[in-house]
């Protein structure tokens, strides 16, 4: 059994979209009336997530990333699948607090709300042993993966809390925040000290967001998107490429499912897009009773 296998629940797994999380069928209109903010929306998983929320009937999607041309590509894809979804763009570097604040404010100003926020931007540097790393390059991973996610959370949470209050009054669910984690958060692969510790920090950040703002109605999830052959994924050592067998649509559709309210009970936890959602729901009692899928010291003797 590989170290990757030991970090997964014993559930059925998927590598592409499937009926239970398909926004074109089962989840159709679950995002109706909602405004979605996506940071890192220019390509790969972020782009697929924008398209999936459009398929689910989102009222508006606000796309943020550093490349305007790439954002225009995503906007074209969103409009193609759902011309009724308003789609706006904002050039933004997630490592810059002022730029993220401006992007979030722009979304709220143009569309009147933020019901879902997705911190999807990520970075992966060269895999080398810690004593051989470039200090600035090592810290760059934290700047994008952790500081970037913090910035999105910091400025989106007030809007998400308002969304939760508004949707709660309607008997529905709002105020969802998705942080992009990785199964690497649970692993120790030589040479990956910056990336894997940054993703471990994301899981803990998710828990703190839930601790601090769960009472405000915010529901935060740290998700492993699967092994996707994005530019970031392909930057891993070639030996890891065998794990890049999942479509970007898998994580995108999983995010739509999370934001439908079906898994609000699991807020504040690490979840994998590979896990079959119906099987995951069947583990609800065990997960809550044993407080699973969170960062804890295992102290059994």
N, C-alpha and C positions, 0 to 999 in steps of 0.2 A: 504494500500500500504506500502510495506517495504521500509527501507532506501536504500536498494540495488536497488529497482525498480526506485526510484527517481533519480538515478545517471546514468540512461541509456536513450539514445535517443529512441523515439517511433518508432523503426524499427523492422522488423522481426528479430528473433534471431535464431541462430543455436547452436548445441551442439557437432557437429562432422563435418568432412569435407563434402563439398557439391559441386556440379558441378562447380560453378563459381570460386572456389578457389582450385580446384583439380589439383595438378601438374602432375598427370598421364594423364590428358585429356585436359581440357581448358588451363591450364598453362604449358603444355608440351613444353619443350625447351625454356621457358622464361628465364632460368638461364644458357642457353648454352654459353660456353666461359667464364663464370664468376668464380671467386675465392671467396669462402665464409669462413670467420673466425668466429667461434662460441666459446665463452667462457661460461663454464657451460654446456658442451656438453656430459657429461657422463651418463645422465639418463633423464627420464621424458621428459619435453618439449624441452630441449636442444637436446636430442637424436632424438626426433621426428622431430625437425627442420632440423637436418643434413640429415635425411632420405628424408624429403620432398624436400630439395634442390637437392639431388641426383636424385630424381624422375623427377625434373624439368630440369635435364640435366646439372647441374653445372660441370664445367671443373675440379674443385678441391675444396675440403673442408678441412680446417685445424681445428682440434678439440683441445680444451684446457679445462683442468679441473685438479683437484688434484689427481685423481685416475687413474693410468695407466691401470689397469685391466678393469675398467669401460669404459675408452676411447677405449680400444681394442674391447669391446662389441659393442660400437657405430660404430666403423670402420667396423666391420663385417656386421652390418646391412646395412650400406651405400653400401658396396661392393656387398651385396646380391641384392639390388634393382637396382644398376647401376655399373657394373664392370668397365665402362669407366670413372667413376669419380675418380680421384686421391684423396686419403684420407690419411692425415698425422695427427699425434698427437703430443701434447706438454704438458707435465705435468706443471701445472701453478696454483698458488694461486692468484686470482684476487686482493687480498688486498695488494699485493707486487708489487709496481710500476716496479721495475727492472725485475721481472719475466714476467709481462705482456708485457713490451717493448720487451723482448727477444722472447716471443711467437709470437708477431706481426711481428717482424723482420724475424723470422724463416719462417713464412707463406709467406711473400713477397719474401724472398730469394729462397724458394723452388718452388714457383709457379709464381713469376714474377709480382704479383699484389694482391690487395685486393679490390674487388668490393662491397662486402657486409660484414658488421660486426654486430654481434649479441651479446649483453651483456646480457646473460641469467642467469648467476649465481645469486643465491639468498639465503637468510637466514631468518629464523623465530624463534625467541626465545619464552620462555613461556609467556603466556598472564596473566599478573598480573597488579594490579594498580600501577601507576607510583611511588608512595612513598614506594612501596614494591619491586621494581625491583632491580636486581643486576647491579650496574653501568657499570661494564665491559661487562656484557651480553647485556645490553641495547645498548651500543655503538658498540658491535660486529655486530648488525644488520645494523648499518650505514656503518661500515667498508666494509661489503660484498655488500650490496645493492646499496649504493651511491658511496663510494670510488671505489669499483670494477667497476661499470659502468663508472665512470669518467676515470679510468685508460684505459679501453678499448677504450673509445672515444678519450682520449688524444693521444694515440699512433696510433690509426687506422685512424684518420681524415686525416692526410697528404696523406695516400694511397687512401682513399676514394675520396679526391679531385682530385687526378690524374686519378682515375677511371672515375669520372664524366666528366672530360675534354676529356678523350679518347673516352668514349661512346657517348658523345655529338657530337663529330666529326663524329661519325658513324650514327648519327640520332637516337640513342637508349638512354637508361637510365642506369646510374651507380651511385656509391657513396652513397649507402644506409646504414643507421645505425639504428638498432633496440635496444631499451632499454626496459627491462621488467618492466612494472609498475603493477598496480593492481587497481581494482575498490575500494579497501580499501583506496587508496589515497584520495578519495572523502568522506570518511566516518569517523565517530567517534564511534568506538566500544570500550567499556570499557576494559582496559587491553592491548590494541594494540598500545600504544603510540609510541613504537619504530618502528614497522613494517609499520604502516600507515603513520607516518610522513616521513619515509624514502622513501616510494613510492610517496608521495606528492612531495618530493624533486626531485625525478626522472622526474616527469612531468615538473618541472621548469627547470631542467638541459637540458631536450630535447629542450625547448624553447630557452635557451641560446645558445645551439649548433647551432640551426637554425639561430639565430640572428648573431652569430659570423662567421658562416661558410656556410650559405646558398648561399652567393654570390660566394663561391668556388664550388658550385654544390652539396654540401652534403645535403642529405635528411634524417632527423632524425625523428623517430616516437617513442612515448612511448605507449606501448600496454598492455592492460589488456588481459591476455591469456585465460580468462574464469576460471571457477572453476574446477580445475583438481585435481584428487586424487593422487597427487605426495606425496613423503615423507614430503615435506614442507607443502602441503595442509592439510595432515592428522595430522600435528602437531598443527593445530588450535583446539580450544575447540570443543568438540563433537557436540555442538549445531550448529556449522557452517558447519558440514559435509554434510548437506542436499544440500548445494550449489555446492558440488563437483560432478557435473553431466556432465562435459564436457571432451571430449577426448583430449589428448595432441596433436593429429593430427590437431585439429581445429586451435590452435594457430600457429602450424608449417605451415600449408597451408596458413593461413592469412599472415604470414610473407613473404612467397613466393609471394603472390599476391601484397603486398606492394612493394616488391623489383622488381616487373615486370615493375614498372613505372606508374601503373594505378592510384595511389593515390599520385603522387608527389605534387599535388596541396594542399594536407593536411599535408605536412611536418611541423614539429614543434608542432604537436598536439598530444593529448591523444586520442587513438582509442581503441575500444573493439573488440576482435576477435569474440565475439558473434554476432556483428551487421552484417546483410546481406549486402554484399558489393554493390550489385546493388541498394539497397535502399539507402545506404550511398552515392553513386554517385549521386543519385537523389536529395540529400540535399546539393550538392556542393555549389551552389550559396548562400543558406541561411547560411551555415557554414562560408564561406568567407566574405560575406557581414556583418554578425553580429560578426565576429571574435570569433566563438564558439570553444569549446574543448580545451581551454587554461585556465591557472590559473589566475583568475581576481577577484577583489572585486566587488560583486554585490551591487551596490549602488542605486538601484531604490527605490523610495519612493511611 
